[in-house]
């Protein structure tokens, strides 16, 4: 994916306000051996790019004053009540250095799982993304979680999915996070809470 930016010399609160009035977004590019660079981006172009899931978990080709750098989106600051981007951070990436990135999870086949077909259960997506360590060339846009075998007796854990080549999950030692579980329709809040607690305990025990 590509995005364009221009370097900016004026920094500070007043300069940032002027940029925003001009429909631009202040930002910074940092990392690697080069010094941090203050940049400005077109607000509308950035706003619509941010609505694309892959923009958040892909290596981006950023054109800065005609020169391309490979970067990763690291932080976005939004206005508290307006649909306005206030500031963005990008990190330079090197081809031979691993990076830690949060990658979205895409759940498939829940509708054909025994939990849904036989028990009429509702599938709860406990996690929507996981942090991974990966080389830039191996970074996936998303990770697929196949729920076709999900039953009422078992939750889907991180250990139960096949990760893409070169992708290593970043989790606390000795843990196996629950990604999805099933809850019976109409179950009481207490039952749902017990199911969630049981799934969490199961994850810690693995």
N, CA, C and O of each residue as an XYZ file, in Angstrom:
824
protein
N       0.847     -1.188      0.000
C       0.000      0.000      0.000
C       0.881      1.235      0.000
O       1.980      1.224      0.553
N       0.396      2.299     -0.621
C       1.183      3.518     -0.760
C       0.488      4.696     -0.088
O      -0.737      4.748      0.014
N       1.310      5.640      0.367
C       0.798      6.873      0.944
C       1.826      7.968      0.719
O       3.029      7.711      0.703
N       1.345      9.182      0.547
C       2.240     10.308      0.268
C       2.275     11.272      1.446
O       1.288     11.442      2.160
N       3.440     11.902      1.634
C       3.616     12.886      2.703
C       4.668     13.896      2.272
O       5.416     13.678      1.319
N       4.704     15.000      2.994
C       5.716     16.030      2.756
C       6.389     16.347      4.088
O       5.758     16.298      5.144
N       7.680     16.673      4.021
C       8.358     17.088      5.244
C       7.831     18.454      5.666
O       7.382     19.245      4.836
N       7.892     18.717      6.954
C       7.466     20.018      7.475
C       8.536     20.534      8.433
O       9.122     19.773      9.203
N       8.776     21.825      8.368
C       9.793     22.438      9.222
C       9.190     23.046     10.481
O       9.812     23.045     11.544
N       7.972     23.564     10.350
C       7.322     24.188     11.505
C       6.722     23.113     12.406
O       5.938     22.280     11.952
N       7.090     23.134     13.672
C       6.560     22.162     14.624
C       5.975     22.908     15.819
O       6.138     24.120     15.956
N       5.298     22.165     16.670
C       4.690     22.795     17.832
C       3.180     22.875     17.699
O       2.622     22.569     16.645
N       2.527     23.286     18.768
C       1.066     23.329     18.814
C       0.473     24.261     17.773
O      -0.475     23.890     17.081
N       1.015     25.469     17.651
C       0.469     26.443     16.697
C       0.628     25.958     15.264
O      -0.290     26.091     14.455
N       1.794     25.396     14.950
C       2.035     24.890     13.599
C       1.093     23.736     13.277
O       0.591     23.637     12.158
N       0.854     22.867     14.251
C      -0.051     21.734     14.038
C      -1.478     22.209     13.804
O      -2.193     21.640     12.979
N      -1.895     23.243     14.519
C      -3.243     23.780     14.316
C      -3.391     24.366     12.920
O      -4.427     24.203     12.276
N      -2.348     25.050     12.456
C      -2.406     25.615     11.101
C      -2.518     24.508     10.060
O      -3.256     24.633      9.083
N      -1.783     23.429     10.276
C      -1.860     22.299      9.353
C      -3.270     21.723      9.314
O      -3.804     21.442      8.241
N      -3.860     21.551     10.470
C      -5.200     20.956     10.529
C      -6.241     21.856      9.876
O      -7.175     21.370      9.239
N      -6.080     23.167     10.034
C      -7.006     24.087      9.360
C      -6.857     23.997      7.848
O      -7.799     24.273      7.106
N      -5.675     23.613      7.400
C      -5.413     23.461      5.965
C      -5.732     22.050      5.477
O      -5.312     21.660      4.387
N      -6.480     21.275      6.285
C      -6.904     19.915      5.931
C      -5.715     18.967      5.797
O      -5.704     18.076      4.948
N      -4.716     19.177      6.650
C      -3.577     18.276      6.687
C      -3.409     17.715      8.097
O      -3.976     18.228      9.062
N      -2.617     16.653      8.188
C      -2.396     15.984      9.470
C      -0.902     15.976      9.781
O      -0.110     15.515      8.959
N      -0.501     16.475     10.949
C       0.904     16.375     11.331
C       1.254     14.945     11.724
O       0.424     14.210     12.259
N       2.493     14.568     11.449
C       2.930     13.226     11.800
C       4.430     13.160     11.937
O       5.130     14.161     11.780
N       4.916     11.972     12.231
C       6.352     11.762     12.381
C       6.718     10.385     11.849
O       5.945      9.434     11.963
N       7.906     10.294     11.269
C       8.478      9.019     10.847
C       9.770      8.838     11.633
O      10.637      9.712     11.622
N       9.897      7.707     12.313
C      11.079      7.485     13.144
C      11.575      6.056     12.962
O      10.946      5.246     12.281
N      12.716      5.763     13.583
C      13.255      4.413     13.551
C      14.368      4.256     12.538
O      14.560      5.101     11.664
N      15.097      3.163     12.668
C      16.216      2.922     11.772
C      17.397      3.812     12.119
O      17.483      4.348     13.224
N      18.299      3.962     11.170
C      19.503      4.756     11.407
C      19.291      6.241     11.124
O      20.071      7.075     11.585
N      18.256      6.575     10.379
C      18.006      7.979     10.039
C      17.329      8.700     11.201
O      16.709      8.079     12.065
N      17.462     10.018     11.199
C      16.838     10.839     12.235
C      15.326     10.894     12.023
O      14.859     10.723     10.897
N      14.558     11.129     13.082
C      13.108     11.293     12.925
C      12.788     12.459     11.992
O      13.497     13.465     11.974
N      11.718     12.311     11.222
C      11.307     13.334     10.261
C       9.872     13.745     10.561
O       8.986     12.897     10.665
N       9.647     15.043     10.698
C       8.299     15.572     10.867
C       7.646     15.673      9.489
O       8.246     16.194      8.550
N       6.416     15.171      9.375
C       5.742     15.141      8.079
C       4.338     15.719      8.176
O       3.803     15.929      9.264
N       3.760     15.971      7.010
C       2.361     16.393      6.890
C       1.704     15.534      5.826
O       2.308     15.240      4.794
N       0.463     15.130      6.078
C      -0.276     14.282      5.148
C      -1.642     14.888      4.869
O      -2.201     15.590      5.712
N      -2.177     14.618      3.689
C      -3.523     15.059      3.348
C      -4.530     14.346      4.248
O      -4.522     13.118      4.340
N      -5.392     15.111      4.910
C      -6.298     14.521      5.886
C      -7.263     13.530      5.258
O      -7.419     12.420      5.768
N      -7.908     13.900      4.173
C      -8.914     13.019      3.594
C      -8.311     11.716      3.092
O      -8.886     10.644      3.283
N      -7.146     11.812      2.446
C      -6.488     10.601      1.943
C      -6.135      9.672      3.097
O      -6.328      8.460      3.011
N      -5.616     10.249      4.177
C      -5.255      9.439      5.339
C      -6.494      8.879      6.024
O      -6.507      7.717      6.433
N      -7.528      9.694      6.151
C      -8.754      9.261      6.819
C      -9.338      8.017      6.146
O      -9.710      7.057      6.821
N      -9.414      8.041      4.823
C      -9.988      6.897      4.115
C      -9.041      5.703      4.106
O      -9.489      4.557      4.081
N      -7.737      5.964      4.126
C      -6.780      4.859      4.221
C      -6.922      4.144      5.561
O      -6.799      2.921      5.633
N      -7.178      4.900      6.610
C      -7.313      4.320      7.946
C      -8.555      3.447      8.085
O      -8.645      2.643      9.013
N      -9.496      3.593      7.189
C     -10.705      2.770      7.222
C     -10.468      1.392      6.605
O     -11.319      0.508      6.695
N      -9.295      1.220      5.974
C      -8.934     -0.063      5.371
C      -8.148     -0.874      6.399
O      -7.101     -0.432      6.873
N      -8.640     -2.035      6.737
C      -8.011     -2.846      7.780
C      -6.537     -3.100      7.501
O      -5.706     -3.008      8.405
N      -6.210     -3.419      6.256
C      -4.834     -3.774      5.911
C      -3.861     -2.624      6.125
O      -2.664     -2.854      6.298
N      -4.356     -1.389      6.116
C      -3.479     -0.233      6.303
C      -2.820     -0.272      7.682
O      -1.726      0.261      7.869
N      -3.484     -0.897      8.635
C      -2.987     -0.929     10.009
C      -1.984     -2.055     10.245
O      -1.252     -2.026     11.234
N      -1.939     -3.032      9.365
C      -1.075     -4.198      9.601
C      -0.274     -4.579      8.363
O       0.041     -5.752      8.160
N       0.053     -3.599      7.541
C       0.844     -3.846      6.334
C       2.049     -2.918      6.304
O       2.039     -1.840      6.899
N       3.081     -3.355      5.604
C       4.213     -2.477      5.346
C       3.789     -1.493      4.262
O       3.327     -1.900      3.196
N       3.943     -0.210      4.530
C       3.493      0.842      3.622
C       4.676      1.449      2.888
O       5.751      1.622      3.462
N       4.475      1.769      1.629
C       5.461      2.520      0.856
C       5.092      3.991      0.958
O       4.136      4.447      0.330
N       5.854      4.727      1.752
C       5.561      6.142      1.957
C       6.467      7.007      1.097
O       7.692      6.947      1.200
N       5.847      7.807      0.253
C       6.579      8.766     -0.575
C       6.694     10.077      0.194
O       5.694     10.747      0.455
N       7.924     10.433      0.552
C       8.174     11.693      1.253
C       9.030     12.573      0.360
O      10.221     12.320      0.179
N       8.420     13.597     -0.190
C       9.131     14.522     -1.087
C       9.816     13.785     -2.231
O      10.936     14.124     -2.615
N       9.141     12.778     -2.772
C       9.671     12.067     -3.930
C      10.556     10.880     -3.616
O      10.979     10.176     -4.532
N      10.851     10.637     -2.347
C      11.674      9.493     -1.957
C      10.820      8.508     -1.158
O      10.071      8.899     -0.263
N      10.948      7.230     -1.496
C      10.107      6.207     -0.875
C      10.803      5.547      0.310
O      11.969      5.162      0.231
N      10.069      5.425      1.400
C      10.539      4.709      2.580
C       9.494      3.664      2.953
O       8.297      3.869      2.754
N       9.960      2.547      3.495
C       9.041      1.505      3.952
C       8.757      1.738      5.433
O       9.671      1.797      6.256
N       7.481      1.867      5.750
C       7.095      2.225      7.114
C       5.923      1.372      7.584
O       5.271      0.684      6.799
N       5.680      1.439      8.879
C       4.566      0.750      9.509
C       3.823      1.749     10.384
O       4.439      2.489     11.150
N       2.505      1.769     10.271
C       1.698      2.653     11.119
C       1.811      2.200     12.571
O       1.594      1.029     12.882
N       2.152      3.140     13.460
C       2.333      2.777     14.859
C       1.310      3.411     15.793
O       0.948      2.806     16.803
N       0.840      4.599     15.485
C      -0.104      5.246     16.399
C      -0.935      6.285     15.653
O      -0.441      6.981     14.766
N      -2.203      6.373     16.033
C      -3.119      7.366     15.462
C      -3.825      8.075     16.604
O      -4.360      7.428     17.505
N      -3.829      9.392     16.572
C      -4.570     10.178     17.556
C      -5.783     10.805     16.872
O      -5.658     11.485     15.854
N      -6.960     10.560     17.454
C      -8.213     11.070     16.907
C      -8.751     12.195     17.787
O      -8.486     12.258     18.987
N      -9.515     13.078     17.148
C     -10.249     14.095     17.899
C     -11.269     13.381     18.781
O     -11.855     12.391     18.344
N     -11.502     13.853     20.016
C     -12.402     13.141     20.932
C     -13.832     12.976     20.440
O     -14.499     12.017     20.831
N     -14.331     13.884     19.591
C     -15.713     13.711     19.126
C     -15.917     14.005     17.646
O     -17.012     13.783     17.130
N     -14.914     14.488     16.959
C     -15.008     14.705     15.521
C     -14.335     13.559     14.765
O     -13.458     12.879     15.298
N     -14.757     13.359     13.520
C     -14.092     12.385     12.661
C     -12.844     13.040     12.058
O     -12.760     13.265     10.851
N     -11.893     13.333     12.925
C     -10.692     14.055     12.514
C      -9.452     13.378     13.087
O      -9.384     13.078     14.278
N      -8.477     13.146     12.216
C      -7.194     12.597     12.640
C      -6.312     13.754     13.093
O      -6.119     14.719     12.352
N      -5.781     13.660     14.303
C      -4.978     14.751     14.850
C      -3.483     14.555     14.634
O      -2.754     15.525     14.429
N      -3.022     13.314     14.679
C      -1.585     13.057     14.554
C      -1.365     11.575     14.255
O      -2.143     10.725     14.689
N      -0.301     11.272     13.512
C       0.033      9.879     13.210
C       1.532      9.652     13.383
O       2.350     10.538     13.140
N       1.862      8.436     13.810
C       3.256      8.019     13.939
C       3.508      6.843     13.002
O       2.698      5.920     12.920
N       4.631      6.883     12.300
C       5.054      5.773     11.454
C       6.468      5.361     11.852
O       7.291      6.200     12.218
N       6.738      4.065     11.776
C       8.069      3.553     12.079
C       8.703      2.987     10.816
O       8.067      2.224     10.088
N       9.945      3.353     10.553
C      10.678      2.765      9.436
C      10.959      1.293      9.747
O      11.165      0.918     10.901
N      10.963      0.480      8.713
C      11.262     -0.941      8.902
C      12.429     -1.333      8.008
O      12.610     -0.797      6.915
N      13.214     -2.284      8.504
C      14.340     -2.826      7.742
C      14.014     -4.260      7.361
O      13.425     -4.994      8.155
N      14.387     -4.662      6.167
C      14.021     -5.979      5.651
C      14.544     -7.118      6.514
O      13.922     -8.178      6.583
N      15.679     -6.911      7.172
C      16.315     -7.996      7.932
C      16.075     -7.922      9.436
O      16.717     -8.644     10.199
N      15.164     -7.063      9.870
C      14.885     -6.924     11.297
C      13.422     -7.253     11.595
O      12.511     -6.734     10.950
N      13.216     -8.127     12.585
C      11.854     -8.488     12.956
C      11.155     -7.321     13.652
O      11.783     -6.503     14.324
N       9.855     -7.275     13.473
C       9.037     -6.240     14.088
C       7.895     -6.903     14.851
O       7.460     -8.000     14.502
N       7.418     -6.236     15.884
C       6.233     -6.686     16.611
C       5.033     -5.898     16.113
O       5.027     -4.667     16.144
N       4.017     -6.617     15.653
C       2.847     -5.989     15.044
C       1.583     -6.704     15.512
O       1.579     -7.924     15.674
N       0.511     -5.943     15.730
C      -0.788     -6.540     16.008
C      -1.499     -6.808     14.686
O      -1.701     -5.902     13.877
N      -1.873     -8.067     14.485
C      -2.491     -8.499     13.231
C      -3.942     -8.902     13.502
O      -4.199     -9.638     14.455
N      -4.897     -8.440     12.688
C      -6.305     -8.796     12.915
C      -6.580    -10.273     12.669
O      -5.916    -10.917     11.857
N      -7.567    -10.795     13.380
C      -8.022    -12.170     13.206
C      -9.292    -12.179     12.367
O     -10.202    -11.380     12.593
N      -9.349    -13.086     11.401
C     -10.554    -13.280     10.594
C     -11.130    -14.656     10.933
O     -10.493    -15.679     10.681
N     -12.321    -14.676     11.500
C     -12.962    -15.925     11.899
C     -13.840    -16.449     10.762
O     -14.642    -15.709     10.192
N     -13.678    -17.730     10.442
C     -14.462    -18.333      9.366
C     -15.119    -19.627      9.856
O     -14.679    -20.238     10.830
N     -16.177    -20.021      9.159
C     -16.853    -21.309      9.344
C     -17.528    -21.488     10.702
O     -17.808    -22.618     11.101
N     -17.791    -20.408     11.409
C     -18.508    -20.542     12.683
C     -19.900    -21.126     12.465
O     -20.404    -21.886     13.292
N     -20.516    -20.760     11.334
C     -21.896    -21.188     11.091
C     -22.035    -22.691     10.862
O     -23.132    -23.233     10.990
N     -20.936    -23.372     10.525
C     -21.021    -24.823     10.295
C     -20.412    -25.615     11.454
O     -20.300    -26.838     11.374
N     -20.024    -24.940     12.511
C     -19.426    -25.629     13.658
C     -20.495    -26.405     14.417
O     -21.663    -26.014     14.395
N     -20.125    -27.500     15.090
C     -21.096    -28.239     15.905
C     -21.771    -27.363     16.961
O     -22.950    -27.548     17.264
N     -21.029    -26.419     17.515
C     -21.609    -25.550     18.545
C     -22.804    -24.776     18.014
O     -23.790    -24.582     18.725
N     -22.718    -24.336     16.765
C     -23.799    -23.552     16.166
C     -24.866    -24.457     15.560
O     -26.057    -24.249     15.791
N     -24.450    -25.463     14.783
C     -25.413    -26.310     14.077
C     -26.190    -27.227     15.026
O     -27.396    -27.410     14.865
N     -25.505    -27.795     16.004
C     -26.150    -28.763     16.886
C     -26.716    -28.136     18.155
O     -27.776    -28.537     18.636
N     -26.007    -27.154     18.690
C     -26.412    -26.569     19.972
C     -27.055    -25.194     19.851
O     -27.503    -24.621     20.845
N     -27.100    -24.663     18.623
C     -27.667    -23.324     18.399
C     -26.961    -22.271     19.251
O     -27.587    -21.329     19.737
N     -25.670    -22.440     19.421
C     -24.897    -21.526     20.259
C     -24.502    -20.276     19.485
O     -24.571    -20.230     18.257
N     -24.091    -19.275     20.235
C     -23.539    -18.046     19.667
C     -22.031    -18.072     19.889
O     -21.561    -18.342     20.994
N     -21.283    -17.792     18.837
C     -19.826    -17.786     18.939
C     -19.351    -16.410     19.398
O     -19.704    -15.388     18.810
N     -18.557    -16.403     20.444
C     -17.986    -15.160     20.968
C     -16.540    -15.028     20.506
O     -15.715    -15.905     20.763
N     -16.245    -13.943     19.834
C     -14.874    -13.675     19.409
C     -14.163    -12.972     20.563
O     -14.293    -11.760     20.736
N     -13.424    -13.730     21.336
C     -12.782    -13.216     22.543
C     -11.660    -12.244     22.199
O     -11.476    -11.238     22.885
N     -10.918    -12.537     21.149
C      -9.845    -11.659     20.691
C     -10.087    -11.304     19.230
O     -10.565    -12.138     18.461
N      -9.769    -10.102     18.850
C      -9.929     -9.671     17.457
C      -8.594     -9.468     16.762
O      -8.551     -9.268     15.548
N      -7.500     -9.518     17.523
C      -6.164     -9.364     16.959
C      -5.158    -10.008     17.897
O      -5.423    -10.183     19.086
N      -3.991    -10.362     17.347
C      -2.908    -10.879     18.179
C      -1.615    -10.191     17.772
O      -1.433     -9.789     16.623
N      -0.728    -10.069     18.744
C       0.577     -9.478     18.457
C       1.527    -10.574     18.002
O       1.571    -11.653     18.594
N       2.286    -10.296     16.951
C       3.224    -11.277     16.418
C       4.585    -10.636     16.203
O       4.707     -9.416     16.090
N       5.603    -11.484     16.150
C       6.952    -11.069     15.786
C       7.245    -11.664     14.419
O       7.062    -12.862     14.206
N       7.704    -10.822     13.484
C       7.806    -11.281     12.100
C       8.738    -10.378     11.304
O       8.875     -9.194     11.611
N       9.374    -10.935     10.288
C      10.115    -10.114      9.339
C       9.116     -9.392      8.439
O       8.044     -9.929      8.162
N       9.444     -8.192      7.979
C       8.505     -7.446      7.128
C       7.970     -8.244      5.941
O       6.795     -8.120      5.596
N       8.814     -9.058      5.315
C       8.374     -9.798      4.123
C       7.340    -10.873      4.455
O       6.597    -11.311      3.577
N       7.291    -11.296      5.712
C       6.361    -12.356      6.112
C       5.120    -11.828      6.831
O       4.288    -12.615      7.283
N       4.989    -10.519      6.940
C       3.868     -9.941      7.684
C       2.544    -10.188      6.959
O       2.370     -9.723      5.832
N       1.600    -10.917      7.588
C       0.300    -11.143      6.949
C      -0.654     -9.982      7.209
O      -0.553     -9.312      8.237
N      -1.578     -9.743      6.280
C      -2.585     -8.705      6.495
C      -3.560     -9.122      7.588
O      -4.091     -8.276      8.308
N      -3.793    -10.424      7.710
C      -4.675    -10.960      8.745
C      -4.315    -12.423      8.971
O      -3.585    -13.026      8.185
N      -4.837    -12.976     10.051
C      -4.648    -14.391     10.361
C      -6.022    -15.041     10.438
O      -6.914    -14.552     11.131
N      -6.182    -16.137      9.726
C      -7.473    -16.816      9.641
C      -7.642    -17.806     10.789
O      -6.730    -18.565     11.116
N      -8.821    -17.783     11.388
C      -9.160    -18.707     12.472
C     -10.364    -19.531     12.025
O     -11.472    -19.008     11.904
N     -10.140    -20.817     11.781
C     -11.196    -21.705     11.293
C     -11.938    -22.310     12.485
O     -11.359    -23.048     13.283
N     -13.223    -21.987     12.592
C     -14.033    -22.448     13.723
C     -14.921    -23.635     13.368
O     -15.867    -23.934     14.096
N     -14.631    -24.311     12.267
C     -15.491    -25.396     11.795
C     -15.633    -26.526     12.812
O     -16.653    -27.215     12.823
N     -14.633    -26.729     13.663
C     -14.674    -27.826     14.634
C     -15.036    -27.359     16.046
O     -14.950    -28.143     16.992
N     -15.434    -26.112     16.201
C     -15.730    -25.586     17.536
C     -16.955    -26.271     18.137
O     -18.005    -26.354     17.500
N     -16.810    -26.762     19.371
C     -17.918    -27.403     20.079
C     -18.191    -26.659     21.382
O     -17.432    -25.776     21.782
N     -19.293    -27.036     22.036
C     -19.634    -26.404     23.306
C     -18.645    -26.776     24.406
O     -18.536    -26.066     25.406
N     -17.928    -27.877     24.231
C     -17.043    -28.371     25.284
C     -15.641    -27.772     25.233
O     -14.879    -27.894     26.192
N     -15.302    -27.134     24.135
C     -13.946    -26.625     23.978
C     -13.953    -25.218     23.387
O     -14.817    -24.863     22.586
N     -12.973    -24.436     23.803
C     -12.758    -23.113     23.219
C     -11.664    -23.210     22.165
O     -10.875    -24.156     22.164
N     -11.619    -22.234     21.272
C     -10.540    -22.169     20.292
C      -9.397    -21.359     20.889
O      -9.543    -20.176     21.197
N      -8.264    -22.020     21.044
C      -7.082    -21.377     21.609
C      -6.100    -21.008     20.503
O      -6.186    -21.491     19.374
N      -5.173    -20.143     20.863
C      -4.139    -19.739     19.912
C      -3.373    -20.945     19.391
O      -3.009    -20.999     18.216
N      -3.131    -21.915     20.273
C      -2.386    -23.111     19.864
C      -3.144    -23.952     18.847
O      -2.560    -24.823     18.202
N      -4.443    -23.697     18.699
C      -5.254    -24.494     17.790
C      -5.297    -23.990     16.365
O      -5.962    -24.595     15.524
N      -4.607    -22.897     16.065
C      -4.613    -22.377     14.700
C      -3.223    -22.502     14.087
O      -2.213    -22.523     14.791
N      -3.198    -22.582     12.779
C      -1.932    -22.664     12.048
C      -1.521    -21.253     11.634
O      -2.212    -20.593     10.858
N      -0.390    -20.807     12.163
C       0.100    -19.472     11.837
C       0.873    -19.499     10.528
O       1.495    -20.508     10.196
N       0.840    -18.401      9.782
C       1.607    -18.333      8.534
C       3.099    -18.531      8.790
O       3.582    -18.323      9.903
N       3.810    -18.929      7.764
C       5.254    -19.160      7.860
C       5.971    -17.891      8.326
O       5.717    -16.794      7.827
N       6.870    -18.070      9.294
C       7.678    -16.954      9.768
C       7.019    -16.100     10.826
O       7.608    -15.120     11.282
N       5.795    -16.456     11.232
C       5.042    -15.654     12.201
C       5.097    -16.314     13.579
O       4.733    -17.480     13.728
N       5.551    -15.566     14.583
C       5.634    -16.063     15.953
C       4.746    -15.215     16.859
O       4.905    -13.995     16.894
N       3.813    -15.829     17.595
C       2.950    -15.036     18.478
C       3.734    -14.473     19.657
O       4.671    -15.101     20.149
N       3.343    -13.292     20.100
C       3.959    -12.664     21.268
C       2.957    -12.756     22.417
O       2.013    -11.971     22.496
N       3.175    -13.726     23.306
C       2.274    -13.942     24.443
C       3.109    -14.164     25.696
O       4.302    -14.460     25.621
N       2.468    -14.019     26.836
C       3.158    -14.257     28.100
C       3.545    -15.728     28.206
O       2.783    -16.595     27.779
N       4.709    -16.024     28.764
C       5.151    -17.419     28.896
C       4.122    -18.275     29.633
O       3.558    -17.859     30.645
N       3.891    -19.468     29.110
C       2.985    -20.400     29.764
C       1.515    -20.149     29.527
O       0.676    -20.806     30.143
N       1.176    -19.214     28.650
C      -0.233    -18.917     28.380
C      -0.624    -19.369     26.978
O       0.211    -19.449     26.078
N      -1.887    -19.656     26.816
C      -2.445    -20.052     25.522
C      -3.789    -19.338     25.377
O      -4.824    -19.918     25.706
N      -3.800    -18.105     24.896
C      -5.011    -17.278     24.899
C      -6.193    -17.920     24.175
O      -6.031    -18.597     23.160
N      -7.379    -17.689     24.725
C      -8.612    -18.111     24.072
C      -8.960    -17.095     22.990
O      -9.014    -15.894     23.254
N      -9.194    -17.575     21.778
C      -9.562    -16.704     20.664
C     -11.072    -16.634     20.482
O     -11.612    -15.585     20.131
N     -11.753    -17.757     20.721
C     -13.207    -17.797     20.533
C     -13.804    -18.882     21.413
O     -13.150    -19.874     21.733
N     -15.064    -18.674     21.802
C     -15.792    -19.660     22.590
C     -17.251    -19.624     22.165
O     -17.666    -18.740     21.415
N     -18.027    -20.587     22.648
C     -19.439    -20.673     22.280
C     -20.314    -20.542     23.521
O     -19.995    -21.084     24.579
N     -21.419    -19.818     23.379
C     -22.370    -19.620     24.474
C     -23.768    -19.981     23.990
O     -24.160    -19.600     22.887
N     -24.516    -20.707     24.799
C     -25.878    -21.069     24.433
C     -26.771    -19.840     24.412
O     -26.688    -18.989     25.298
N     -27.620    -19.747     23.406
C     -28.565    -18.643     23.314
C     -29.541    -18.732     24.479
O     -30.134    -19.780     24.736
N     -29.698    -17.597     25.189
C     -30.605    -17.585     26.321
C     -29.968    -17.997     27.626
O     -30.632    -18.042     28.661
N     -28.662    -18.303     27.580
C     -27.980    -18.655     28.829
C     -27.955    -17.447     29.745
O     -27.869    -16.309     29.282
N     -28.031    -17.693     31.039
C     -28.028    -16.594     32.000
C     -26.675    -15.919     32.023
O     -25.675    -16.487     31.584
N     -26.652    -14.697     32.542
C     -25.391    -13.976     32.663
C     -24.408    -14.758     33.522
O     -23.206    -14.759     33.258
N     -24.927    -15.426     34.556
C     -24.054    -16.195     35.439
C     -23.417    -17.347     34.682
O     -22.225    -17.618     34.823
N     -24.247    -18.035     33.859
C     -23.720    -19.139     33.065
C     -22.672    -18.650     32.095
O     -21.632    -19.286     31.921
N     -22.944    -17.507     31.453
C     -21.999    -16.957     30.486
C     -20.694    -16.590     31.171
O     -19.610    -16.803     30.627
N     -20.813    -16.023     32.395
C     -19.612    -15.653     33.137
C     -18.800    -16.870     33.517
O     -17.572    -16.862     33.435
N     -19.511    -17.948     33.945
C     -18.812    -19.170     34.305
C     -18.115    -19.770     33.098
O     -17.007    -20.294     33.216
N     -18.759    -19.697     31.927
C     -18.155    -20.232     30.709
C     -16.900    -19.466     30.350
O     -15.892    -20.052     29.958
N     -16.968    -18.150     30.487
C     -15.805    -17.320     30.169
C     -14.668    -17.590     31.138
O     -13.506    -17.669     30.738
N     -15.015    -17.737     32.454
C     -13.994    -18.027     33.450
C     -13.360    -19.382     33.188
O     -12.153    -19.560     33.351
N     -14.190    -20.336     32.779
C     -13.665    -21.662     32.487
C     -12.732    -21.653     31.302
O     -11.707    -22.336     31.303
N     -13.086    -20.871     30.277
C     -12.232    -20.771     29.093
C     -10.906    -20.134     29.446
O      -9.854    -20.552     28.961
N     -10.962    -19.106     30.307
C      -9.728    -18.426     30.710
C      -8.840    -19.374     31.500
O      -7.628    -19.422     31.288
N      -9.451    -20.136     32.420
C      -8.684    -21.079     33.219
C      -8.069    -22.152     32.341
O      -6.940    -22.583     32.573
N      -8.819    -22.584     31.326
C      -8.319    -23.589     30.399
C      -7.101    -23.066     29.662
O      -6.141    -23.799     29.428
N      -7.149    -21.766     29.292
C      -6.026    -21.163     28.581
C      -4.786    -21.102     29.437
O      -3.683    -21.337     28.944
N      -4.945    -20.787     30.728
C      -3.796    -20.683     31.620
C      -3.197    -22.049     31.906
O      -1.996    -22.180     32.141
N      -4.057    -23.071     31.882
C      -3.577    -24.405     32.217
C      -2.756    -25.020     31.105
O      -1.929    -25.897     31.356
N      -2.977    -24.559     29.844
C      -2.289    -25.167     28.706
C      -0.832    -24.776     28.669
O      -0.101    -25.200     27.774
